[in-house]
């Protein structure tokens, strides 16, 4: 698909997205929702609302508040957001991670689930906003332990220092959505190259990003330039897409099927049917491969100013 034919569709859908959806899997907010916590941190306004048994975390930065994490108090293990389910599909490529890195804490859904699934795995969570950590602990029962550690730091700074130390991770999850955008310095070729250097030999990267955006072509081209082929993971009920890659040849369908059979019973308590990967995974190049790659000198702000 050329950039000329792709852009009008993206722009039109982007307008509807800003009205009716969210880059972090919007859940409609009924009138009965009540605010149970409001806090202005150094980086955003943090809101928590409760609708029945469901508590949701929202970050208000540039536009309207967007649901970032939700938890059903009656069923705490249940994954509510489609994007979280798609992120966990990265386990198909790495079903036994020993070291895990997560950029972005939110309500702590991903690290909590991974700690339950892999209690002996070491999980480093990078979160720039200490207020988010406090909220996750207070309202979402997130807990650090001997294997789960939160580092309050910018993800780019952490990555640079981790590369210098020679750290390696079996699974890296980039989930640094803040409200309705991804920090620009976490989208560039230079950052992704540094992140790639943290992958172990069998390491897998999963990135929570945009399914509809003026950046779609450029962001896709940037990941392709750094990692080569990747799985583009989308679902109809989510405005997100997940990029899953290894920087090496992707596994074939037979390998995925074998791992899916093994994971299916373990993931059932989380309301996650791992077998939906059959319809969610794609390697189709649906972006302009000639789109300009995002760099530290040509970041999203530059691109959006041109539109």
C-alpha positions in Angstrom: 0.0 0.0 0.0 1.4 3.4 -0.9 1.7 6.3 1.5 -0.7 8.3 -0.7 -3.5 5.7 -0.4 -2.8 4.9 3.2 -2.7 8.4 4.5 -6.3 9.6 3.8 -7.7 6.5 5.4 -5.5 7.0 8.4 -6.4 10.6 8.8 -10.1 9.9 8.6 -9.9 7.1 11.1 -7.6 9.1 13.4 -10.4 11.8 13.7 -12.9 9.2 14.8 -10.3 7.6 17.0 -9.8 10.8 19.0 -13.6 11.0 19.5 -14.6 7.4 20.1 -11.6 5.4 21.1 -8.3 5.5 22.8 -4.7 4.5 22.2 -4.9 2.6 25.4 -8.1 0.6 24.7 -10.9 2.9 25.8 -13.7 1.6 28.0 -16.9 3.6 27.9 -17.5 5.6 31.0 -21.1 5.4 32.3 -22.7 8.2 34.3 -22.4 6.1 37.5 -18.6 6.3 37.4 -17.1 8.1 40.4 -13.7 9.5 40.8 -12.0 7.9 43.8 -8.5 9.5 43.4 -7.2 12.6 41.6 -3.6 13.7 41.7 -1.4 16.1 39.8 2.1 14.5 39.4 5.2 15.9 37.8 4.2 14.3 34.5 0.4 14.2 34.3 -2.9 14.3 36.1 -3.6 10.9 37.5 -7.3 9.9 37.8 -8.9 6.8 39.2 -12.6 6.1 38.7 -14.7 3.2 39.9 -17.7 1.7 38.0 -19.2 -1.1 40.0 -16.4 -3.5 40.7 -14.1 -2.1 38.0 -11.4 0.4 38.9 -9.6 2.3 36.1 -6.5 4.4 36.0 -6.3 7.3 33.6 -3.6 9.8 32.6 -4.7 13.2 31.4 -1.9 14.9 29.5 -2.8 16.4 26.1 -6.4 15.6 25.5 -9.2 13.9 27.4 -8.4 11.3 30.0 -7.7 7.8 28.6 -8.0 4.5 30.5 -4.6 3.1 31.0 -5.3 0.2 33.3 -8.4 -1.4 34.7 -9.0 -4.1 37.3 -12.2 -6.0 38.2 -12.2 -6.4 42.0 -14.4 -9.4 41.6 -12.0 -11.1 39.2 -8.5 -9.6 39.7 -6.7 -11.9 37.3 -9.0 -11.1 34.4 -7.3 -9.1 31.6 -9.8 -6.4 30.6 -7.9 -4.6 27.8 -7.4 -6.1 24.4 -3.9 -4.5 24.2 -2.8 -6.4 27.4 -4.0 -9.6 25.8 -2.1 -8.9 22.6 1.1 -8.0 24.6 0.9 -11.4 26.3 0.9 -13.1 22.9 4.6 -12.4 22.9 4.9 -15.5 25.1 4.3 -17.5 21.9 7.8 -16.6 20.8 9.3 -16.7 24.3 7.4 -19.1 26.6 10.0 -19.4 29.3 11.6 -15.9 30.0 14.1 -15.7 32.8 14.7 -12.0 32.7 12.0 -9.5 31.7 12.1 -5.8 31.2 8.9 -3.7 31.1 9.0 0.0 30.2 5.9 1.6 31.7 4.1 0.4 34.9 0.5 1.7 34.6 -1.5 -0.2 37.1 1.0 -3.1 37.1 -1.1 -5.5 35.1 1.7 -6.9 33.0 4.4 -7.4 35.7 1.8 -8.8 38.1 0.6 -11.4 35.6 4.1 -12.3 34.5 5.2 -12.7 38.1 2.3 -15.1 38.7 3.2 -17.1 35.6 6.9 -17.1 36.1 7.6 -16.6 39.8 11.3 -17.3 39.5 11.8 -14.8 36.6 13.5 -11.4 37.4 11.3 -8.5 36.2 12.6 -5.0 36.0 9.9 -2.3 35.5 10.9 1.2 34.4 8.5 3.9 35.4 9.4 7.6 35.2 6.6 8.8 37.5 6.9 7.7 41.2 3.3 8.7 41.7 2.2 6.0 39.3 4.0 3.4 41.4 2.2 4.6 44.6 -1.2 4.4 42.8 -0.5 0.9 41.4 0.4 -0.3 44.9 -2.6 1.4 46.6 -5.4 0.7 44.2 -4.2 -2.2 42.0 -2.4 -4.4 44.7 0.8 -4.2 42.7 3.8 -5.3 44.8 7.5 -5.4 44.4 9.2 -8.5 45.7 12.6 -10.3 45.4 12.0 -10.8 41.7 9.9 -7.8 40.7 11.7 -4.4 40.9 10.5 -0.9 39.9 13.2 1.5 38.8 12.0 5.1 38.8 13.8 6.5 35.8 13.4 7.6 32.2 13.4 4.4 30.0 15.9 5.9 27.5 18.4 6.6 30.3 17.9 3.2 31.8 18.4 1.5 28.5 21.6 3.3 27.7 23.0 2.4 31.1 21.8 -1.2 30.9 23.5 -1.6 27.5 26.8 -0.3 29.0 26.5 -2.9 31.8 25.9 -5.6 29.3 22.5 -6.5 30.6 20.4 -9.0 28.6 16.7 -9.8 28.7 14.6 -12.7 27.3 11.5 -10.6 27.0 11.2 -6.8 26.6 7.8 -5.0 26.7 7.6 -1.4 25.7 4.4 -0.1 27.2 5.2 3.6 27.7 1.9 5.0 26.6 1.2 8.2 28.6 -2.4 9.2 28.0 -2.7 9.6 24.3 0.9 9.5 23.1 4.2 7.7 23.3 7.2 9.8 24.4 9.1 10.8 21.3 12.5 9.7 22.4 11.1 6.2 22.9 10.1 5.9 19.2 13.3 6.6 17.4 15.7 4.3 15.5 18.5 5.1 18.0 16.4 4.1 21.0 15.2 0.9 19.3 18.7 0.0 18.4 19.7 0.4 22.1 16.7 -1.7 23.1 17.7 -4.4 20.5 21.1 -4.6 22.1 19.4 -5.6 25.4 17.8 -8.7 23.8 19.3 -12.1 24.8 20.0 -14.6 22.0 16.5 -15.9 22.2 15.0 -12.5 23.3 11.6 -11.2 22.2 10.4 -7.6 22.0 6.7 -6.6 22.3 5.8 -2.9 21.8 2.4 -1.4 22.5 1.8 1.2 19.8 -0.6 2.8 17.4 -2.9 1.0 15.0 -4.2 4.3 13.4 -2.0 7.3 13.3 -0.2 9.8 11.0 2.9 8.1 12.3 1.9 4.6 11.2 4.0 4.4 8.1 7.1 6.0 9.7 6.8 4.0 12.9 6.5 0.8 11.0 9.4 1.7 8.8 11.5 2.4 11.9 10.8 -0.9 13.5 11.5 -2.7 10.2 14.8 -0.8 9.8 16.0 -2.0 13.3 14.5 -5.4 13.6 13.5 -6.6 10.1 10.4 -8.6 9.9 7.9 -8.4 12.7 4.4 -9.7 13.7 1.8 -6.9 13.5 -0.8 -7.9 16.1 -4.2 -6.2 16.0 -7.7 -6.9 17.2 -11.0 -5.4 16.2 -11.9 -4.3 19.7 -8.6 -2.4 20.3 -7.2 0.8 18.9 -3.8 -0.4 19.7 -1.4 -2.6 17.7 1.4 -4.7 19.2 4.7 -5.2 17.4 6.3 -8.5 18.3 9.7 -9.3 16.9 13.0 -11.0 17.7 15.4 -9.3 15.3 15.8 -12.8 13.7 13.7 -14.9 11.4 10.2 -15.3 12.9 8.9 -18.7 14.0 6.7 -20.7 11.6 3.1 -21.5 12.3 3.8 -25.0 13.5 6.1 -23.7 16.2 3.5 -21.2 17.3 0.8 -23.9 17.4 3.0 -26.1 19.7 3.6 -23.3 22.2 -0.1 -22.2 22.1 -1.2 -25.7 23.1 1.2 -25.5 26.1 0.2 -22.0 27.2 -3.6 -22.4 26.8 -4.4 -23.9 30.2 -2.0 -21.6 32.0 -3.6 -18.5 30.6 -7.2 -19.5 31.1 -7.6 -17.8 34.5 -6.7 -14.4 32.8 -9.5 -14.7 30.2 -6.8 -14.9 27.5 -7.3 -17.2 24.6 -3.8 -17.4 23.2 -5.2 -19.2 20.1 -6.6 -15.9 18.8 -3.1 -15.2 17.4 -4.2 -17.0 14.3 -6.4 -14.0 13.3 -4.4 -11.4 15.1 -0.9 -12.0 13.8 0.2 -10.6 10.4 3.5 -10.0 8.6 1.9 -8.1 5.8 3.6 -4.8 4.9 0.6 -2.5 5.1 2.7 0.6 5.4 4.8 2.7 3.0 8.3 0.9 3.1 9.8 4.2 1.8 8.5 6.3 4.7 11.2 8.2 6.5 12.5 6.5 9.5 12.1 8.3 12.9 15.4 9.4 14.4 16.5 11.6 17.3 16.8 14.4 14.7 13.6 13.5 12.9 11.2 12.7 15.7 7.3 12.6 15.7 7.0 16.3 16.6 8.9 17.2 13.4 6.6 14.9 11.3 3.4 16.2 12.8 4.4 19.8 12.2 4.6 19.0 8.5 1.0 17.8 8.3 
